[in-house]
Amino acid sequence: MGKKSGTYRYRPLPTEVPLTSNEPFIQNKTLQGLSLRNVAVSVLNPKGKPIITHRMDMIFTHFGLSGPAILRSSQFVVKALQKSGVNKVVVSIDSFPDKKEEALFEHVKEMVRSANKKAVKNVLKGLVPERYLLFLLQKNNIDEDLPSANLSHDKLRSFVKDLKRFEVRVNGTLPIEKAFVTGGGVSVKEIHPKEMSSKIVKGLYFCGEILDIHGYTGGFNITAALVTGRLAGLNAGKESKRNEE
Ligand SMILES: Cc1cc2nc3c(=O)[nH]c(=O)nc-3n(C[C@H](O)[C@H](O)[C@H](O)COP(=O)(O)OP(=O)(O)OC[C@H]3O[C@@H](n4cnc5c(N)ncnc54)[C@H](O)[C@@H]3O)c2cc1C
């Protein structure tokens, strides 16, 4: 591999893999086992802009984040963490992808306003799963038993911001052995695509995960492995026959 060894092109990297986090609420297992359904998960760049967003389910675990939306977003976290000087990446969770933040604020404000003396936790019940609701209230220094009428405008704003953009700093992934799919590997530029033979080493054929191609789960990787495996096998067989003649 020479000079290129260890670069992104060759080094295998986990994709479709759960993410790890040192956030206190993860380390304390506050939300462990809590699933969020149909949320929009975004991986943010250092300027806070989304690199990718996936709208699916996710789950908080004892080590970080997992579930379909996280697995799908994970390759972008892996690649962002490979940039020099980056040891944390922000993942943002939007619990109301169909509502703009201002509209959600008005909606929640109306819920709170019409309830008057009722405790905040009862008024907002059903908005998001109860554990998540209580966690976000606490995070925003809102006493769950506070009468709704006493909830300040600023606290309500920051609570609604968390409903739309709850940011979790992630610092890595589970090891490659736990990944569903492997990224990195032998560059397709170094392979004759019709035979899957190496352009560099005669008689060497590649297929499947060893290639620097990967897709989301859902059949793309299995299909790629089967197709490249068939091509590589057939052509390696032909070459071996030619050599015997
Ligand atoms: C839990 C899980 C879920 C997945 N879900 C999906 C999905 O939904 N959709 C999708 O497209 N992909 C999915 N994948 C990925 C997909 O399974 C792989 O991309 C595909 O199987 C790769 O095929 P492969 O032949 O390259 O490698 P593998 O399937 O890993 O096969 C390699 C084989 O080589 C053997 N081997 C390793 N070293 C040696 C050695 N030294 N000598 C002899 N044999 C050796 C291994 O035992 C293994 O049998 C999933 C993977 C996992 C782990």
The ligand as a Gaussian input file, in Angstrom:
#p B3LYP/6-31G(d) Opt

LIG

0 1
 C      -25.651000      -7.157000      11.683000
 C      -25.455000      -6.790000      10.238000
 C      -26.540000      -6.344000       9.495000
 C      -26.370000      -5.969000       8.160000
 N      -27.450000      -5.522000       7.469000
 C      -27.300000      -5.205000       6.172000
 C      -28.425000      -4.779000       5.405000
 O      -29.548000      -4.672000       5.899000
 N      -28.230000      -4.477000       4.096000
 C      -27.005000      -4.556000       3.503000
 O      -26.883000      -4.279000       2.326000
 N      -25.930000      -4.950000       4.210000
 C      -26.044000      -5.284000       5.510000
 N      -24.953000      -5.700000       6.213000
 C      -23.648000      -5.724000       5.524000
 C      -23.496000      -6.975000       4.627000
 O      -23.815000      -8.129000       5.387000
 C      -22.041000      -7.026000       4.132000
 O      -21.782000      -5.862000       3.366000
 C      -21.784000      -8.243000       3.270000
 O      -22.109000      -9.420000       3.960000
 C      -20.317000      -8.251000       2.891000
 O      -20.005000      -9.451000       2.252000
 P      -18.508000      -9.929000       2.134000
 O      -18.558000     -11.230000       1.439000
 O      -17.648000      -8.845000       1.562000
 O      -17.987000     -10.094000       3.639000
 P      -18.513000     -11.055000       4.775000
 O      -19.969000     -11.319000       4.619000
 O      -18.003000     -10.473000       6.045000
 O      -17.775000     -12.416000       4.451000
 C      -16.398000     -12.596000       4.715000
 C      -16.201000     -14.060000       5.015000
 O      -14.798000     -14.325000       5.072000
 C      -14.536000     -15.139000       6.189000
 N      -13.137000     -14.915000       6.546000
 C      -12.616000     -13.842000       7.147000
 N      -11.282000     -13.992000       7.282000
 C      -10.979000     -15.174000       6.766000
 C       -9.754000     -15.897000       6.585000
 N       -8.607000     -15.390000       6.983000
 N       -9.809000     -17.087000       5.989000
 C      -10.976000     -17.605000       5.558000
 N      -12.169000     -16.965000       5.673000
 C      -12.151000     -15.783000       6.263000
 C      -15.506000     -14.694000       7.229000
 O      -15.704000     -15.707000       8.179000
 C      -16.761000     -14.474000       6.385000
 O      -17.514000     -15.636000       6.211000
 C      -25.098000      -6.067000       7.550000
 C      -24.006000      -6.536000       8.295000
 C      -24.178000      -6.877000       9.626000
 C      -22.994000      -7.368000      10.410000

